[in-house]
Amino acid sequence: MEFITKGRIILASGSPRRQELLRNLGIQFDTMPSDVEEVVELVEGDFADYVQKLAVKKASAVSEQRSDAIVIAADTIVVFEGEIYPKPSSKEQAESFLRKFSGNTHSVFTGVSILGNGISKAFSVETRVTFKELDDQLLKSYVNSGDPMDKAGGYGIQTAGALLVEKIDGDYLNVVGLPLSKLVGILREEDIVVLKEAEWYVDS
């Protein structure tokens, strides 16, 4: 499946994972990471609203500089027991995060904003992730691999972090960092991308 991109799209993210997800669909885009301060108000523990506001803030900052394009911005957070778990600042912190997640269920929220050319759409998606009871050898080996260090919550489900996960409830790609199904659905509705016609060959 491949898409044709109509007009100019800018992905306001330096995340190689988000870039790869869009690129795999043939969607054409430029990247321009937002350097806006990632601070918005968290109102009464509404993490879905919080992460959506973060995405809008990122998209707005880039859109102000690139009014000729449609800007897509996203932000992902990991939440457990009412607390946000950011990218760990050390291996010790990563290990602490993962020990708390062990045998428990946490939430991954991704907010997405699509802004420009008269379009202003924003949404958020929640996926529930349940970890196995982690043994020390697996946990320490994963932390020492360095993989947790650039990932919210200290793990990547698309890498060896998948070995920590027992099950998920919701959109898998939302945990990777971009809820692709909902995003592309909106891009199609707004006529930003269209499906490329496939040629079908039938053996006679």
Secondary structure, 3 states (H helix, E strand, C coil): CCEEECCCEEECCCCHHHHHHHHCCCCCCEECCCCCCCCCCCCCCCHHHHHHHHHHHHHHHHHCCCCCCEEEEEEEEEEECCEEECCCCCHHHHHHHHHHHCCCEEEEEEEEEEEECCEEEEEEEEEEEEECCCCHHHHHHHHHCCHHHHCHHHCCCCCHHHHHEEEEECCHHHHHCCCHHHHHHHHHHCCCEEECCCCCCCCC
